[in-house]
Amino acid sequence: MRGLVLLAAYLLGSIPFAYLVVRLRAGMDIRTQGSGTVGATNASRVLGLGWGLAVMLLDVGKGLLAVWLATRITGNPAWHAAALCSAAVGHCFPLWLSFHGGKGLATTGGGLLLLSPLSLALSFGVWLLGLLAFRVVAVASSLTVALLPVVFWYVKKPSLLAELPVVVLSVVLLFKHAPNLRRWVRGEEPKVGGKP
């Protein structure tokens, strides 16, 4: 039963809301537009801020629902964290789009909202500090996900089995941000309020 929860979390995370919304509203494949990422930020580039926010809320809901389902099935925190990881992996590598998805931040945030609200709040603080320091969203996001296992451990003092899915999640999200980091190193990643 617990294994089915992880499968359900992955399939839930795989629902490509950005792709569906852009396809229905504009008749376009979001993978060929803007950054090509199947996520809220790229949806806002294609459809505008309002639709981008709508997609973000839907993606947040995927993580939230995945963790909630896990809490209904088991009281074991390790499975709750694993459900969050599965949903985020589903978002990053969706079955329905040949595993071409988004970066997983909104889905991760949604899961943390239920799993560990304080970890989410502290992670947002890390993101803001990173943005102020580097003025590059991708760098701030990468710093945040790199430190997520540390933040989660500090807040929750989890068992090794409960911490492990968060470490895996961090590695997956960093992998998804790797192209942005390479562009940043080359001086090609846009800065907030200015050019690279």
C-alpha positions as CSV (number, residue, x, y, z in Angstrom):
1,M,0.0,0.0,0.0
2,R,2.8,2.4,0.9
3,G,4.5,1.7,-2.4
4,L,1.3,2.6,-4.2
5,V,1.3,5.9,-2.4
6,L,4.7,6.7,-3.9
7,L,3.5,5.7,-7.3
8,A,0.4,7.8,-6.9
9,A,2.6,10.8,-5.8
10,Y,4.8,10.4,-8.9
11,L,1.8,10.2,-11.2
12,L,0.2,13.2,-9.5
13,G,3.4,15.2,-9.8
14,S,3.6,14.2,-13.5
15,I,0.4,16.1,-14.4
16,P,1.9,18.8,-16.6
17,F,-0.3,21.7,-15.7
18,A,1.9,24.3,-17.5
19,Y,1.7,22.2,-20.7
20,L,-2.0,21.7,-20.4
21,V,-2.9,25.3,-19.6
22,V,-0.7,26.8,-22.4
23,R,-2.0,24.2,-24.9
24,L,-5.6,24.9,-24.0
25,R,-5.2,28.7,-23.8
26,A,-2.8,29.4,-26.7
27,G,-2.7,26.2,-28.7
28,M,1.1,26.0,-28.2
29,D,3.5,23.5,-26.8
30,I,5.2,25.2,-23.9
31,R,8.3,23.0,-24.5
32,T,9.0,25.0,-27.7
33,Q,8.4,28.4,-26.1
34,G,10.5,30.7,-23.9
35,S,12.9,28.6,-21.8
36,G,11.2,25.4,-22.9
37,T,10.6,24.5,-19.2
38,V,7.3,23.0,-18.3
39,G,6.6,25.2,-15.3
40,A,4.9,28.3,-13.9
41,T,7.6,30.8,-14.8
42,N,7.6,29.8,-18.5
43,A,3.8,29.7,-18.5
44,S,3.8,33.3,-17.3
45,R,6.2,34.2,-20.2
46,V,3.8,32.7,-22.7
47,L,0.4,33.6,-21.2
48,G,1.1,36.4,-18.7
49,L,1.5,36.7,-15.0
50,G,-2.1,35.7,-14.1
51,W,-2.0,32.4,-15.8
52,G,1.6,31.8,-14.5
53,L,0.3,32.2,-11.0
54,A,-2.6,29.9,-11.7
55,V,-0.1,27.2,-12.9
56,M,2.1,27.8,-9.9
57,L,-0.9,27.2,-7.5
58,L,-1.8,24.0,-9.4
59,D,1.8,22.8,-9.1
60,V,1.9,23.7,-5.4
61,G,-1.3,21.6,-5.0
62,K,0.4,18.6,-6.5
63,G,3.0,18.5,-3.7
64,L,0.5,19.3,-1.0
65,L,-1.9,16.6,-2.1
66,A,0.9,14.0,-2.4
67,V,2.0,14.6,1.2
68,W,-1.5,14.7,2.4
69,L,-2.3,11.3,0.8
70,A,0.8,9.8,2.4
71,T,-0.2,11.1,5.9
72,R,-3.6,9.4,5.4
73,I,-2.0,6.1,4.7
74,T,0.9,6.0,7.2
75,G,2.1,7.9,10.2
76,N,5.7,7.2,9.3
77,P,7.5,10.6,8.4
78,A,9.9,8.8,6.1
79,W,7.0,7.9,3.8
80,H,5.7,11.5,3.9
81,A,9.1,12.8,2.8
82,A,9.3,10.1,0.1
83,A,5.9,11.1,-1.2
84,L,7.1,14.7,-1.5
85,C,10.2,13.5,-3.4
86,S,8.1,11.3,-5.7
87,A,5.8,14.2,-6.6
88,A,8.6,16.5,-7.3
89,V,10.4,13.9,-9.4
90,G,7.1,13.4,-11.3
91,H,7.0,17.1,-12.0
92,C,10.6,17.2,-13.2
93,F,10.3,14.0,-15.2
94,P,6.7,13.6,-16.2
95,L,5.7,10.3,-17.8
96,W,3.2,12.0,-20.0
97,L,5.7,14.3,-21.7
98,S,8.6,11.9,-22.3
99,F,10.1,12.9,-19.0
100,H,10.6,16.5,-20.0
101,G,9.2,18.6,-17.2
102,G,9.9,21.6,-14.9
103,K,12.3,22.4,-12.1
104,G,10.1,21.2,-9.3
105,L,10.2,24.2,-6.9
106,A,6.5,24.9,-6.7
107,T,5.7,21.2,-6.1
108,T,8.4,21.0,-3.5
109,G,7.1,24.1,-1.8
110,G,3.5,22.7,-1.7
111,G,4.7,19.5,-0.1
112,L,6.8,21.3,2.5
113,L,3.8,23.5,3.3
114,L,2.3,20.4,4.9
115,L,5.4,18.4,5.8
116,S,7.4,21.2,7.4
117,P,6.0,24.7,7.2
118,L,9.0,26.1,9.1
119,S,11.4,24.4,6.7
120,L,9.5,26.1,3.9
121,A,9.7,29.5,5.6
122,L,13.4,29.2,6.3
123,S,14.0,28.0,2.7
124,F,12.2,31.1,1.4
125,G,14.5,33.2,3.5
126,V,17.5,31.5,2.0
127,W,16.1,32.1,-1.4
128,L,15.6,35.8,-0.7
129,L,19.1,36.2,0.6
130,G,20.5,34.4,-2.4
131,L,18.5,36.7,-4.7
132,L,19.8,39.8,-2.9
133,A,23.4,38.5,-3.0
134,F,23.5,37.2,-6.6
135,R,20.5,38.9,-8.3
136,V,20.0,35.7,-10.3
137,V,16.9,33.7,-9.7
138,A,18.4,30.4,-10.8
139,V,21.3,30.8,-8.4
140,A,19.1,31.7,-5.5
141,S,16.9,28.7,-6.2
142,S,19.9,26.4,-6.5
143,L,21.3,27.6,-3.2
144,T,18.0,27.0,-1.6
145,V,17.6,23.4,-2.8
146,A,21.2,22.7,-2.0
147,L,20.6,23.7,1.6
148,L,17.2,22.2,1.9
149,P,18.4,18.9,3.5
150,V,20.3,21.0,6.1
151,V,17.3,23.1,6.8
152,F,15.0,20.1,7.0
153,W,17.4,18.3,9.4
154,Y,17.7,21.4,11.6
155,V,13.9,21.9,11.8
156,K,12.7,18.3,12.0
157,K,15.6,16.3,13.4
158,P,14.4,13.4,11.2
159,S,15.6,9.8,11.1
160,L,18.0,8.9,8.4
161,L,15.2,7.3,6.5
162,A,13.2,10.5,6.6
163,E,16.1,12.7,5.7
164,L,17.2,10.5,2.7
165,P,14.3,11.4,0.4
166,V,15.0,15.1,1.0
167,V,18.6,14.6,0.0
168,V,17.5,12.8,-3.1
169,L,15.1,15.6,-3.8
170,S,17.8,18.2,-3.4
171,V,20.1,16.3,-5.9
172,V,17.3,16.0,-8.5
173,L,16.4,19.7,-8.3
174,L,20.0,20.7,-8.5
175,F,20.3,18.5,-11.6
176,K,17.4,20.4,-13.2
177,H,19.0,23.7,-12.4
178,A,22.4,22.7,-13.8
179,P,21.9,24.3,-17.3
180,N,21.1,27.6,-15.6
181,L,24.2,27.4,-13.4
182,R,26.3,26.7,-16.4
183,R,24.9,29.8,-18.1
184,W,25.5,31.8,-15.0
185,V,29.2,30.7,-14.9
186,R,29.5,31.9,-18.5
187,G,27.8,35.2,-17.6
188,E,24.7,34.4,-19.7
189,E,22.1,34.0,-17.1
190,P,19.9,37.1,-16.8
191,K,20.0,39.1,-13.6
192,V,17.0,40.5,-11.8
193,G,16.5,44.1,-13.0
194,G,19.3,43.9,-15.6
195,K,21.2,42.0,-18.2
196,P,23.6,39.1,-17.5
